[in-house]
Amino acid sequence: MRTERGRLRPLFFVLGLATGLAVVAARWTDAAAVRGASMAPTLLPGERLLVERWTFRRRSPRAGDVVLARDPRQPSRELIKRVASVVDGRVSLRGDGMATTDSRTFGTVPFSDIEWRVALRYWPVRRIGPIPAAPPLAYEPQGGEPACTAFGDLVVGE
């Protein structure tokens, strides 16, 4: 016959395991909110992101990664930008949007200014998922015909 104490052991084990996982997750992950439009259309103001510490990944940033970096102009702020290139321990950051302040304005930043990598978007629900490794192709109108608005407007073979 099993005692009351024996029945509680699995419960204590599960609670201990869950607590341990929560502590690890709290140390290596965090949440961030998008405030500006410099990463639009990839990231829009008001979206919520799950971010992970770089030290957990044990690798340097790679081109295409979306990261949170210390703003070189105001170190108490963090910027959400895409890594454009990595050279000699420094990273060039770019926004996906047309109007953005990035490395073209403030120069490259050292690896040490990047603590977080964006793992995924969790809000809004209709946009949940990983962030694409490359920005969407930007379309800049050059005059002439307006862009097609429906698939049926496309002309093939001319």
C-alpha positions as CSV (number, residue, x, y, z in Angstrom):
1,M,0.0,0.0,0.0
2,R,1.3,3.4,-1.0
3,T,1.5,6.1,1.7
4,E,0.3,9.7,1.3
5,R,3.9,10.8,1.2
6,G,4.7,8.6,-1.7
7,R,1.8,10.1,-3.7
8,L,3.2,13.6,-3.3
9,R,6.7,12.9,-4.6
10,P,5.8,13.1,-8.3
11,L,3.9,16.3,-7.6
12,F,6.9,17.9,-5.9
13,F,9.2,16.7,-8.7
14,V,7.0,18.3,-11.3
15,L,6.7,21.5,-9.4
16,G,10.5,21.6,-8.8
17,L,11.1,21.0,-12.5
18,A,8.6,23.7,-13.6
19,T,10.2,26.2,-11.1
20,G,13.7,25.4,-12.4
21,L,12.6,25.8,-16.0
22,A,10.9,29.1,-15.2
23,V,14.1,30.4,-13.5
24,V,16.2,29.4,-16.5
25,A,13.7,30.9,-19.0
26,A,13.6,34.2,-17.0
27,R,17.4,34.4,-17.1
28,W,17.8,33.7,-20.8
29,T,14.6,35.2,-22.3
30,D,12.7,38.5,-22.0
31,A,9.9,40.3,-23.8
32,A,10.1,43.5,-25.8
33,A,7.6,45.8,-27.4
34,V,8.0,47.5,-30.8
35,R,7.6,51.3,-30.5
36,G,8.7,52.8,-33.7
37,A,8.2,52.1,-37.4
38,S,11.8,51.7,-38.5
39,M,11.4,47.9,-38.9
40,A,8.1,48.1,-40.8
41,P,6.7,46.1,-42.5
42,T,8.6,43.3,-40.7
43,L,7.8,44.6,-37.2
44,L,5.0,47.1,-36.6
45,P,4.5,49.4,-33.6
46,G,2.6,47.6,-30.7
47,E,3.9,44.1,-31.6
48,R,5.4,42.0,-28.8
49,L,8.5,40.0,-29.2
50,L,10.2,37.2,-27.3
51,V,14.0,37.8,-27.2
52,E,16.8,35.6,-26.1
53,R,20.2,36.5,-24.7
54,W,23.3,36.2,-27.0
55,T,25.3,34.4,-24.3
56,F,22.8,31.6,-24.5
57,R,23.4,31.2,-28.3
58,R,27.2,31.3,-27.9
59,R,27.8,32.7,-31.3
60,S,28.3,36.1,-32.8
61,P,25.5,37.9,-34.7
62,R,24.9,37.0,-38.3
63,A,23.6,39.1,-41.2
64,G,19.8,38.8,-41.2
65,D,19.4,38.5,-37.4
66,V,17.0,40.9,-35.8
67,V,18.6,42.2,-32.5
68,L,18.1,44.6,-29.7
69,A,21.2,46.8,-29.5
70,R,22.2,49.7,-27.2
71,D,21.6,53.0,-28.9
72,P,25.1,54.5,-29.4
73,R,23.5,58.0,-29.1
74,Q,21.6,57.3,-25.9
75,P,22.9,54.1,-24.2
76,S,19.9,53.8,-21.9
77,R,17.7,53.0,-24.9
78,E,17.6,49.9,-27.0
79,L,17.0,49.7,-30.7
80,I,15.4,46.9,-32.7
81,K,17.4,46.5,-36.0
82,R,18.5,43.9,-38.4
83,V,22.2,42.9,-38.7
84,A,23.4,44.0,-42.1
85,S,27.0,42.9,-41.8
86,V,29.6,41.8,-39.2
87,V,33.3,42.8,-39.6
88,D,36.1,42.6,-37.0
89,G,33.8,42.4,-33.9
90,R,31.6,45.3,-35.0
91,V,28.1,45.1,-36.4
92,S,26.3,47.3,-39.0
93,L,22.6,47.6,-38.2
94,R,19.8,48.5,-40.5
95,G,16.1,49.1,-40.2
96,D,13.8,47.4,-42.7
97,G,11.7,50.5,-43.2
98,M,12.4,53.4,-45.6
99,A,12.7,56.1,-42.8
100,T,15.1,54.7,-40.2
101,T,18.0,55.8,-38.1
102,D,20.6,53.1,-38.2
103,S,24.3,52.5,-38.8
104,R,24.2,54.8,-41.8
105,T,23.7,57.6,-39.2
106,F,25.5,56.4,-36.1
107,G,28.1,54.0,-37.5
108,T,28.8,50.3,-36.5
109,V,28.4,49.0,-33.0
110,P,30.5,46.5,-31.1
111,F,29.2,43.0,-30.3
112,S,29.1,44.0,-26.6
113,D,26.2,46.5,-27.4
114,I,24.0,43.6,-28.6
115,E,22.6,41.5,-25.7
116,W,19.4,40.1,-27.3
117,R,18.2,38.4,-30.5
118,V,14.6,38.4,-31.4
119,A,13.3,34.8,-31.3
120,L,9.7,35.3,-32.3
121,R,6.7,37.6,-32.4
122,Y,3.9,36.6,-30.0
123,W,1.5,39.5,-30.4
124,P,-0.8,40.2,-32.2
125,V,-2.1,36.6,-32.6
126,R,-2.6,36.9,-36.4
127,R,1.2,37.6,-36.8
128,I,2.6,35.0,-34.3
129,G,5.8,33.3,-35.4
130,P,9.5,33.7,-36.2
131,I,10.9,36.9,-37.8
132,P,12.0,36.4,-41.4
133,A,15.8,36.2,-41.8
134,A,15.6,38.8,-44.7
135,P,13.6,42.0,-45.0
136,P,10.7,42.0,-47.4
137,L,11.6,43.5,-50.7
138,A,11.0,47.2,-50.7
139,Y,9.1,48.6,-53.6
140,E,9.9,52.2,-54.6
141,P,7.6,53.5,-57.3
142,Q,9.6,54.8,-60.3
143,G,6.7,56.3,-62.2
144,G,4.7,54.8,-65.0
145,E,1.9,52.3,-64.5
146,P,0.6,51.8,-60.9
147,A,1.3,48.5,-59.2
148,C,-1.1,45.7,-59.7
149,T,-3.7,45.3,-57.0
150,A,-5.1,41.9,-57.8
151,F,-3.6,38.6,-59.1
152,G,-5.8,38.8,-62.2
153,D,-4.2,42.1,-63.2
154,L,-0.9,40.4,-63.9
155,V,0.1,40.0,-67.6
156,V,2.2,37.0,-68.3
157,G,4.4,36.5,-71.4
158,E,4.6,40.0,-72.7
